[in-house]
């Protein structure tokens, strides 16, 4: 197969298989020669923020001179984004090499009457094989969904387990209470492996502490008094962080969203904790406070309050907590700038409630609604009618994402443009801008 054929094969996997038990993925890893045993793993779960935490961790490790693998989901434009070496996505050739090896063992398993790996399981196996072949020292792994039954949880001996902010999402799969969801996320906690977690809710804290105690794992909770925003501008945020042993330090991150401070602080605490783990190797010498700070200043994370052009921000907020965080940021900047919104949503989300909250909280200068490609589309016309119904005075409807983006840019004038509602919208905008840049070159 060539790259395009391999990409299409992976895209078609959901059509012919269903989720497997962790034992199935462990068997696949064994057939691959257990590539995951060739590097040290930082395992990250959570509802919101886990991807950003992974990005901070990876950026600091690379700054420290560590050869670092980063496995994330979803991708926005190209599937290669899910596999990064030293914060650069892999090449098509590296992708194809990993694909061929995993397809070989998948074919072998199917021939023996075993199920085919699912879409995410296949990609996870590819990641482990690619990281092994590229000589990665440390791998930062973002869970796909939940934690306890996630393919990434087949890693038996991670260096550290990290749990970011937890809120209600995927309730049809993970449970409809915060305790049930926390229990699924806490499923990544392993015997005597340190746990760093966001201690933002008492109910979550109780679940995580109980799980950690039951397997003899020491915990490092991040509490809100440990960090404080000093300055939040359109260029980024400076915040103070109480490191304990090293006292209060000032950290700069190139994000405008206040919630990223929470993610950065959690990653900082994780990295400081890693320095004192004997199994972490030479990190104590390589991972200084100054190195971590420098790494954080260089962090890149696509689609999460990301400034893609001057005063144009894309955000993949698509669940209750994500929308809350998005609105906090928009409200902060509404005091200084007129705001324009480009919005779309996918069918399975409660988009009517999302729109209600967006209109209720912010006085938008104008709103442009559009629709993403694919089977999960919500018609732009329907979204526009909902915005109008909730009292938005200027609503423009443009089904084509590219034209909608250009329309929203014109509407922005001297203000800020936020593009939100779906990671798929963010992906289509970024793909459009990349194609424009390629045409210009």
C-alpha positions as CSV (number, residue, x, y, z in Angstrom):
1,X,0.0,0.0,0.0
2,X,1.1,3.6,-0.5
3,X,0.4,6.4,2.0
4,X,-3.0,7.4,0.6
5,X,-4.2,3.8,0.6
6,X,-3.0,3.3,4.2
7,X,-4.7,6.5,5.3
8,X,-8.0,5.3,3.7
9,X,-7.6,1.8,5.2
10,X,-7.4,3.4,8.7
11,X,-10.4,5.7,8.0
12,X,-12.5,2.7,6.9
13,X,-11.7,0.6,10.1
14,X,-14.8,1.8,12.0
15,X,-17.0,0.2,9.3
16,X,-15.9,-3.4,10.1
17,X,-14.9,-3.7,13.7
18,X,-15.9,-2.8,17.3
19,X,-14.1,-2.0,20.5
20,X,-12.0,-4.8,22.0
21,X,-11.0,-5.7,25.5
22,X,-7.6,-4.4,26.7
23,X,-6.3,-8.0,26.6
24,X,-6.7,-7.9,22.8
25,X,-4.4,-4.8,22.6
26,X,-1.9,-6.4,25.0
27,X,-1.8,-9.4,22.7
28,X,-1.2,-7.1,19.7
29,X,1.6,-5.4,21.5
30,X,3.2,-8.7,22.4
31,X,3.1,-9.7,18.7
32,X,4.9,-6.4,17.9
33,X,7.6,-7.3,20.4
34,X,6.3,-5.0,23.1
35,X,7.7,-1.8,21.6
36,X,6.3,0.2,24.6
37,X,9.1,-1.3,26.8
38,X,11.7,0.6,24.9
39,X,10.8,4.1,26.3
40,X,9.5,5.7,29.5
41,X,5.8,6.7,29.4
42,X,3.9,9.7,30.9
43,X,0.3,8.7,30.7
44,X,-2.4,11.6,30.7
45,X,-6.1,11.3,31.1
46,X,-8.9,13.9,31.8
47,X,-12.0,15.4,30.3
48,X,-10.7,18.8,29.3
49,X,-7.1,19.9,29.1
50,X,-5.4,16.6,28.8
51,X,-4.1,17.4,25.3
52,X,-2.8,20.8,26.4
53,X,-1.1,19.1,29.4
54,X,0.5,16.7,27.0
55,X,1.8,19.5,24.9
56,X,3.3,21.3,27.9
57,X,5.0,18.1,29.0
58,X,6.4,17.3,25.6
59,X,7.6,20.9,25.0
60,X,9.6,20.9,28.3
61,X,11.1,17.4,27.7
62,X,12.3,18.5,24.3
63,X,13.7,21.7,25.7
64,X,15.6,19.4,28.2
65,X,17.2,17.6,25.3
66,X,15.1,14.4,25.6
67,X,14.1,12.6,22.5
68,X,10.3,12.7,23.0
69,X,7.3,11.0,21.4
70,X,3.8,12.6,21.7
71,X,0.7,10.6,20.9
72,X,-2.5,12.6,20.8
73,X,-6.0,12.7,19.4
74,X,-7.9,13.8,17.4
75,X,-6.0,15.2,14.5
76,X,-7.3,18.4,12.8
77,X,-6.0,18.2,9.3
78,X,-3.7,15.2,8.8
79,X,-3.7,11.9,10.7
80,X,0.2,12.1,11.0
81,X,-0.4,14.9,13.6
82,X,-1.3,12.1,16.1
83,X,2.4,11.0,16.2
84,X,5.0,13.5,16.9
85,X,8.8,13.2,17.5
86,X,10.3,16.2,19.3
87,X,7.0,18.1,18.6
88,X,7.2,17.6,14.8
89,X,4.6,15.3,13.2
90,X,6.0,12.2,11.5
91,X,6.6,12.0,7.8
92,X,4.4,10.0,5.4
93,X,7.2,7.4,5.1
94,X,7.4,7.0,8.8
95,X,3.6,6.7,9.0
96,X,3.6,4.0,6.3
97,X,6.3,2.0,8.0
98,X,4.4,1.9,11.2
99,X,1.2,1.2,9.4
100,X,2.7,-1.8,7.5
101,X,4.0,-3.4,10.7
102,X,0.7,-3.1,12.5
103,X,-1.4,-4.2,9.5
104,X,0.8,-7.3,9.4
105,X,0.0,-8.3,12.9
106,X,-3.7,-7.3,12.5
107,X,-4.0,-9.6,9.5
108,X,-2.3,-12.3,11.5
109,X,-4.8,-11.9,14.4
110,X,-7.8,-11.9,12.0
111,X,-6.5,-15.1,10.3
112,X,-6.5,-16.7,13.7
113,X,-10.1,-15.7,14.3
114,X,-9.3,-12.7,16.5
115,X,-11.0,-9.3,16.0
116,X,-9.3,-6.6,14.0
117,X,-8.0,-3.7,16.2
118,X,-10.4,-0.7,16.2
119,X,-9.5,2.7,14.7
120,X,-8.0,4.1,17.9
121,X,-6.3,0.8,18.9
122,X,-4.7,0.5,15.4
123,X,-3.3,4.1,15.7
124,X,-2.1,3.5,19.3
125,X,-0.2,0.3,18.1
126,X,1.3,2.4,15.3
127,X,2.4,5.0,17.8
128,X,4.2,2.5,19.9
129,X,5.9,0.9,16.9
130,X,6.9,4.3,15.5
131,X,8.3,5.6,18.8
132,X,10.4,2.4,19.2
133,X,11.7,2.6,15.6
134,X,12.7,6.3,16.1
135,X,14.5,5.7,19.3
136,X,12.2,7.8,21.6
137,X,13.4,8.1,25.2
138,X,10.2,9.5,26.7
139,X,6.6,9.1,25.3
140,X,3.7,11.4,26.4
141,X,0.5,9.5,25.8
142,X,-3.0,11.1,25.8
143,X,-5.8,8.7,26.5
144,X,-8.5,8.5,23.8
145,X,-11.7,8.1,25.8
146,X,-12.0,7.5,29.6
147,X,-9.0,5.7,30.9
148,X,-9.7,2.4,32.5
149,X,-10.6,0.6,29.2
150,X,-8.6,2.8,26.9
151,X,-6.0,1.2,24.6
152,X,-3.3,3.5,26.1
153,X,-4.0,1.9,29.5
154,X,-2.3,-1.3,28.3
155,X,1.0,0.4,29.3
156,X,1.7,-1.5,32.5
157,X,4.5,0.5,33.9
158,X,4.3,4.2,33.1
159,X,6.7,6.6,34.8
160,X,3.8,8.7,36.1
161,X,0.0,9.0,35.7
162,X,-1.5,12.5,35.2
163,X,-5.2,13.3,35.5
164,X,-6.4,16.7,34.1
165,X,-9.7,18.5,34.8
166,X,-12.7,16.2,35.0
167,X,-16.3,17.1,34.0
168,X,-19.4,15.6,32.4
169,X,-18.8,14.4,28.8
170,X,-19.4,11.1,26.9
171,X,-21.9,10.3,29.6
172,X,-23.5,7.6,27.4
173,X,-20.2,5.7,27.7
174,X,-18.4,6.8,30.9
175,X,-21.4,7.3,33.3
176,X,-23.7,10.2,34.1
177,X,-22.2,11.3,37.4
178,X,-18.9,13.1,38.1
179,X,-17.9,10.2,40.4
180,X,-18.4,7.6,37.7
181,X,-16.4,9.6,35.1
182,X,-13.7,10.2,37.7
183,X,-13.6,6.5,38.3
184,X,-13.0,5.8,34.6
185,X,-10.2,8.3,34.5
186,X,-8.7,7.0,37.7
187,X,-8.5,3.6,36.0
188,X,-5.1,4.7,34.6
189,X,-3.6,4.7,38.1
190,X,-1.1,1.7,38.4
191,X,0.5,0.0,41.4
192,X,2.9,2.3,43.2
193,X,3.1,4.7,40.2
194,X,3.0,8.4,41.2
195,X,-0.2,10.3,40.4
196,X,-0.4,14.0,39.7
197,X,-4.0,15.3,39.3
198,X,-6.1,18.5,39.1
199,X,-7.8,18.8,42.5
200,X,-10.6,21.1,41.4
201,X,-13.6,19.1,42.8
202,X,-14.0,17.4,46.2
203,X,-15.9,14.5,44.6
204,X,-13.1,13.9,42.1
205,X,-10.5,14.2,44.8
206,X,-12.2,11.5,46.8
207,X,-12.3,9.0,43.9
208,X,-8.7,9.5,42.9
209,X,-7.3,9.4,46.4
210,X,-9.2,6.2,47.1
211,X,-8.0,4.5,44.0
212,X,-4.4,5.6,44.5
213,X,-4.5,4.5,48.1
214,X,-5.8,1.0,47.1
215,X,-2.8,0.4,44.9
216,X,-0.1,2.1,47.0
217,X,0.4,5.1,44.7
218,X,1.5,8.5,46.1
219,X,-0.5,11.5,45.0
220,X,0.4,15.1,44.2
221,X,-2.8,17.2,43.9
222,X,-2.7,20.6,42.2
223,X,-4.9,23.0,44.1
224,X,-6.1,26.4,43.0
225,X,-4.1,28.5,45.5
226,X,-0.9,27.1,43.9
227,X,-1.2,29.3,40.9
228,X,-2.4,32.8,40.1
229,X,-2.7,34.9,37.0
230,X,-0.5,38.0,37.0
231,X,-1.3,39.4,33.5
232,X,-3.6,38.2,30.6
233,X,-3.2,39.9,27.3
234,X,-3.8,39.1,23.6
235,X,-0.1,38.0,23.5
236,X,-0.2,35.5,26.3
237,X,-0.4,35.0,30.1
238,X,2.1,35.4,32.9
239,X,1.2,33.5,36.1
240,X,2.9,32.8,39.4
241,X,3.2,29.1,40.5
242,X,4.1,27.9,44.0
243,X,6.5,25.1,43.4
244,X,7.0,24.3,47.0
245,X,10.7,23.6,47.3
246,X,11.7,26.2,44.7
247,X,9.2,28.8,46.0
248,X,7.1,31.1,43.8
249,X,8.1,31.4,40.2
250,X,6.7,33.4,37.3
251,X,5.8,31.5,34.2
252,X,4.8,32.8,30.7
253,X,2.6,30.8,28.3
254,X,1.7,31.8,24.7
255,X,-2.0,31.4,25.3
256,X,-4.8,33.9,25.9
257,X,-7.2,31.5,27.7
258,X,-7.1,31.6,31.5
259,X,-7.9,27.9,31.8
260,X,-4.5,27.1,30.2
261,X,-2.8,28.3,33.4
262,X,-4.4,25.3,35.2
263,X,-3.1,23.0,32.5
264,X,0.4,24.5,32.6
265,X,0.5,24.4,36.4
266,X,-0.5,20.7,36.3
267,X,2.2,19.9,33.8
268,X,4.8,21.9,35.8
269,X,3.9,20.0,38.9
270,X,4.2,16.7,36.9
271,X,7.7,17.6,35.6
272,X,8.9,18.6,39.1
273,X,7.6,15.3,40.5
274,X,9.3,13.4,37.7
275,X,12.7,14.8,38.7
276,X,12.5,12.9,42.0
277,X,11.5,9.5,40.5
278,X,14.6,7.2,40.3
279,X,13.2,5.5,37.2
280,X,13.1,8.8,35.3
281,X,16.8,8.5,34.5
282,X,18.8,11.7,34.1
283,X,15.7,14.0,34.2
284,X,16.8,15.5,37.6
285,X,19.9,17.0,35.9
286,X,18.3,17.8,32.5
287,X,14.9,19.2,33.7
288,X,15.7,22.3,35.6
289,X,13.0,24.9,36.5
290,X,14.5,27.3,33.9
291,X,14.3,24.6,31.2
292,X,10.7,23.9,32.0
293,X,9.9,27.6,31.8
294,X,11.6,27.9,28.5
295,X,9.8,24.8,27.2
296,X,6.4,26.3,28.2
297,X,7.1,29.5,26.3
298,X,7.7,27.5,23.1
299,X,4.6,25.3,23.5
300,X,2.3,24.7,20.5
301,X,-1.1,23.1,20.8
302,X,-3.5,23.2,17.8
303,X,-7.1,24.2,18.1
304,X,-7.3,25.1,21.8
305,X,-7.6,28.8,22.0
306,X,-4.9,29.0,19.3
307,X,-4.1,32.3,17.7
308,X,-3.8,31.3,14.0
309,X,-3.7,34.9,12.6
310,X,-3.4,38.2,14.3
311,X,-6.6,38.6,16.5
312,X,-8.1,35.4,15.1
313,X,-8.5,32.6,17.6
314,X,-9.7,29.0,17.0
315,X,-11.0,26.9,19.8
316,X,-12.4,23.3,19.6
317,X,-14.7,23.8,22.6
318,X,-17.6,21.3,22.2
319,X,-18.8,20.2,25.6
320,X,-20.3,21.9,28.6
321,X,-17.0,22.6,30.4
322,X,-15.2,23.5,27.2
323,X,-17.9,26.1,26.3
324,X,-17.7,27.5,29.9
325,X,-13.9,28.0,29.5
326,X,-14.3,29.4,26.0
327,X,-16.8,32.0,27.3
328,X,-14.6,33.0,30.2
329,X,-11.9,33.9,27.7
330,X,-14.2,35.7,25.3
331,X,-15.8,37.7,28.1
332,X,-12.4,38.8,29.4
333,X,-11.5,40.2,25.9
334,X,-15.0,41.7,25.3
335,X,-14.1,44.5,27.6
336,X,-11.4,45.7,25.2
337,X,-12.4,44.5,21.7
338,X,-15.6,44.1,19.7
339,X,-16.1,40.3,19.2
340,X,-17.2,38.3,16.1
341,X,-18.0,34.6,16.3
342,X,-17.7,31.9,13.6
343,X,-19.7,28.9,14.8
344,X,-20.6,25.3,13.7
345,X,-21.4,22.1,15.6
346,X,-21.9,18.4,15.1
347,X,-25.2,16.7,15.4
348,X,-24.7,14.6,18.6
349,X,-23.8,17.6,20.8
350,X,-26.4,19.7,22.6
351,X,-25.8,22.6,20.3
352,X,-29.0,24.5,21.1
353,X,-27.9,24.8,24.7
354,X,-24.4,25.7,23.6
355,X,-25.8,28.6,21.5
356,X,-28.1,29.7,24.3
357,X,-25.1,30.1,26.7
358,X,-22.9,31.8,24.0
359,X,-25.6,34.4,23.3
360,X,-26.6,34.8,26.9
361,X,-23.1,35.5,28.2
362,X,-21.5,37.6,25.4
363,X,-22.7,40.6,23.4
364,X,-21.4,39.6,19.9
365,X,-20.8,42.3,17.3
366,X,-21.8,39.7,14.7
367,X,-22.1,35.9,14.3
368,X,-21.4,33.9,11.2
369,X,-22.7,30.3,11.2
370,X,-21.5,27.6,8.9
371,X,-21.6,23.8,8.6
372,X,-18.8,21.2,8.6
373,X,-18.4,18.5,6.0
374,X,-19.5,14.9,6.6
375,X,-22.4,12.9,8.0
376,X,-22.5,14.7,11.4
377,X,-23.4,18.1,9.9
378,X,-25.9,20.5,11.5
379,X,-27.3,22.7,8.7
380,X,-26.0,26.3,8.9
381,X,-29.6,27.5,8.4
382,X,-30.8,25.7,11.5
383,X,-27.9,27.1,13.6
384,X,-28.6,30.6,12.3
385,X,-32.2,30.4,13.3
386,X,-31.3,29.3,16.8
387,X,-28.9,32.2,17.3
388,X,-31.7,34.6,16.1
389,X,-34.2,32.9,18.3
390,X,-32.0,33.6,21.4
391,X,-31.7,37.3,20.5
392,X,-28.5,37.6,18.5
393,X,-29.0,40.8,16.5
394,X,-26.6,40.2,13.5
395,X,-26.4,36.6,12.3
396,X,-25.0,35.7,8.9
397,X,-25.4,32.2,7.3
398,X,-22.8,30.7,5.0
399,X,-22.7,26.9,4.6
400,X,-19.3,26.8,3.0
401,X,-16.6,26.9,5.7
402,X,-14.0,28.7,3.6
403,X,-16.4,31.4,2.5
404,X,-17.8,31.7,6.0
405,X,-14.2,32.2,7.4
406,X,-13.5,35.0,4.9
407,X,-16.9,36.6,5.7
408,X,-16.1,36.4,9.4
409,X,-12.7,38.0,8.8
410,X,-14.5,41.0,7.1
411,X,-16.9,41.2,10.0
412,X,-14.1,41.3,12.6
413,X,-12.7,44.7,11.5
414,X,-10.5,45.9,14.4
415,X,-11.9,43.4,16.9
416,X,-11.3,39.7,17.7
417,X,-12.6,36.8,15.8
418,X,-13.3,33.5,17.7
419,X,-14.0,30.3,15.7
420,X,-15.6,27.7,17.9
421,X,-18.1,25.0,18.4
422,X,-16.3,21.9,17.0
423,X,-12.7,20.6,16.5
424,X,-13.9,19.7,13.0
425,X,-14.5,23.3,12.2
426,X,-11.1,24.2,13.5
427,X,-9.6,21.5,11.3
428,X,-11.4,22.7,8.2
429,X,-10.3,26.3,8.8
430,X,-6.6,25.2,9.3
431,X,-6.7,23.1,6.2
432,X,-8.1,26.0,4.2
433,X,-5.4,28.3,5.4
434,X,-2.7,25.7,4.7
435,X,-4.0,25.3,1.1
436,X,-4.0,29.1,0.7
437,X,-0.4,29.3,1.9
438,X,0.6,26.5,-0.5
439,X,-1.1,28.3,-3.4
440,X,0.8,31.5,-2.5
441,X,4.1,29.7,-2.4
